[in-house]
């Protein structure tokens, strides 16, 4: 009978603890090995790709004595620009209106209030070129049709996931090589990986301010966009267990 009472008391003591574990906030168990030496390594892996997507902003800036005339002139020029883009094969999904703006222009003089001298209308579109090599020729066509404001290109990689996976693999390889180096220097060996966390990535997006490769002074010069290469990187935080 004594054993039965003891068993009941033990079960009663355990139940509140179980209930508290079920209803209370989950506790975070630190990922530290019970025995051995823990080594944390941060490593960056890298691969390269040739950019296959260029984004350029192109548009028209028009000035006129009245707001209506500035808007009308701007709309007429922008219609020609949009038609040139369609003739060049730019898909509707790759065209996005970026800016539509109308603002007064002022003349300033000492000790006098500003005087409105006219109006400036601006209309720009963002254009994605999925064939980077053709973007220079299309820019020349846009300028011929009245585009007088161009920013870009912003070069990027359209589908970076495969390249990111290569960079992640390279980062893990570098982390393991560094762990082996530290372990050997300390007279230890790498037992296993305790945890892996991704600390950051660069998918090959724009990494510098837009640059317009302007045409040379010669009338027959052509705009050239050189894609070069993009570094695609992934950074990992890897925890290793070292032991004798």
N, C-alpha and C positions, 0 to 999 in steps of 0.2 A: 504493500500500500504506500509506503514511504517513497518507493521509486516512482510510482504513478503520480504522486503529488509533485515530486521534483520535476518530472517531465512536463506536467501542466504549467508549473511556474516558469520553467525555461521557455516554453512556447509562448506564454503570455508576455515575457520580457522581450522576446524577439519581434513579436508582431508590431508594436509601435515603431520600432526601428525600420521595419520593412515598409510600413505605411508612410513614414516620413521620407524614405528614399524614393517612394513612388510619387508623392505629391509635392515634394520640395524641389527647388531648382537643381538642374543637373550640374554636378561638379565636374570640372575639367581636370583630367589626370595629366600631369606633365609627362611629356614623352622623354623621359630620362631612364636609361637602362639601370637595372638593379646593381649590376657589377660591371666594372671595366671603366674605360675612359671615353667620354663623349667628345666628339670633334664636330664643330659646325663649319661648313664650307659654303661660301657664296661663289658661284661660278657663272660666267656668261658664255653662252654658245653662239656661234655665228655661221651664217651662210649668206650667199649673195644671189641676187636675181636682177635681170634687166627689166626696168620698169615697162609695163605694158599698158598703162593708163595715164593719160595726161588730162589735167583739168585746167581750163583757161577761161578767164573772164574777158569778154569783149563787148563793146557797146559804142554808143554814140553820145557825144556831148554837143548840144546845140545852143547857140545864144541868139537872141532877137530882142527888139525893143519892147515887145509885149509878151505876156505869158502865153497867150493863145498861139502866137506865131512861133514861139520857141517850142511849144509842144507839137504843133503841126509839122514843123521842119524836122523835129526829132523823130516823130512817128513815120514820116516818109522815108527818112534814111534808115531807120530800124527795120522797116518792111523789106528794104533791099538786102540788108544784112541777113535777116532770117531766111529770105529766099535763097541767098547764096549758101547758107548752111544746109538747107534742104537739098539743093542741087549737089552738094558735096557728099551727100549720103549720111549726114548726121541724123540719127534717129530721134524721134520726139522725146523718148525717155531720157536722152542724154542732154536735153536742153532745159534749163531752169532759169526763170527770171530772177536776177540777183538784186537789181536796184532800179527803182523808178523814182526820180527826184526832180522837183522844180524849185528853184530858189532865186530870189531877186539879187541883182548885182548892184553894188553901191559905189558911189564916188564920195570920197572923204576929203574934207578941207578943214583947216584950222578954224576953231571957234564957230563952226557951222554944223548944222545937223546933216547926217548922211542923206544923199540924194540917190534915188533909184534910177539907174541908167539903163536897165534892161533886165532880162531874165535868162537863166540857164536851165535847160532841161537835160536830164541824164537818164539813159536807159541802158542797162547792161544785162547780159545773160551769162550764165555759167555753162560751159560746154565741156562735155567729157569726150575725149578722143580715145577710142579703143585701139586705134592704130597710130602709135606715137609718130611714126615716120611721116604720116600724111598731115600732121598738125601744122607744120610750117607752111606748106603750100596753101592750106585752108586759111591761115592767118593772112597771107598775102591777098587772097581773094576777098576776104572781109574788108581789108583796108581799101582795096579798089572799089568796094561798094559803099564806102562811107564810114566804116568803123574807125574811130579816132581815139579810142581808149582800150588798151589791151594790157592785162596783167597775167603773168604766168610764164611758162607752164608749171603747175604743181604735178610732179611725177610720182607715181606710186605703183604698187603691185596690186593687180585686181583681185587675185585669189591667193592670199599668202599662207593658207593653212599648211599646205605641204612643206613649204619652206620653213615655217615656224616649227614643225615637227622635226625637221633636220637640225634646226638650231637647238631645240630642247635636247635631242640626243647628243649633240656635241657638248652641250653644257653639262650633262650628266657624266659624259666621258671625262671631261676636264675636272669635274669635282672628284671623281674617283681617283684620277691620277694625282691630284693634289693631296687627297687623303692618304694614299699610299706613300707619298713623299714624307708627310708629317709623321706617319706611323713608323716608317723606317728610321727617321731621324730620332724618334723617341724610343727606339728599341721595342716597338710594338707591331701589331699587325691589324689590318682591318677585318673585323669579324662579320659585320653586316651593316646595311643601311637601316637606320631607325625611322627616318621620315624624309619626305621630299616635298618641297613647297615651291610654287612658281612665284617669283618676286617681281617680275616685270617682263615686258616684251616690246619689241619694235617691229611692226608688221610691214615696214617698208613704205610708210607714208611720207609726206613732204617733211623734209628736215632742214630746210633753209627758206628764206623769204622768196616769193615768186620772182622770177627773172624773165624778162621778155628779150629773146634773142632778136634784136631789131635788125632790119634790113640795112645793108651798107648804103653809102651815098649813091652808088651807081644805080641807075634806074632799073637795070635788068637783074640786080642782085636778088637772091632768094633767101627767105628766112629758113634757117636750119635749126632744128631742135635735136640736140644730142642727148639721148637717154642715159648713157653711162650705166652704172650698176648701183644697186641699193644693198646696203647691209641689212639683213634681217636677223634680229637677235632675240634670245630668250635668256632670262636670268633665273637660276634655281638656287634655293637654299636647301642644302642637303646635310642631314645629321647622320654621322657615322658612329658606330661602336668600335672602339679599339681595345685590344687585350693582348696579353702575353702570347 
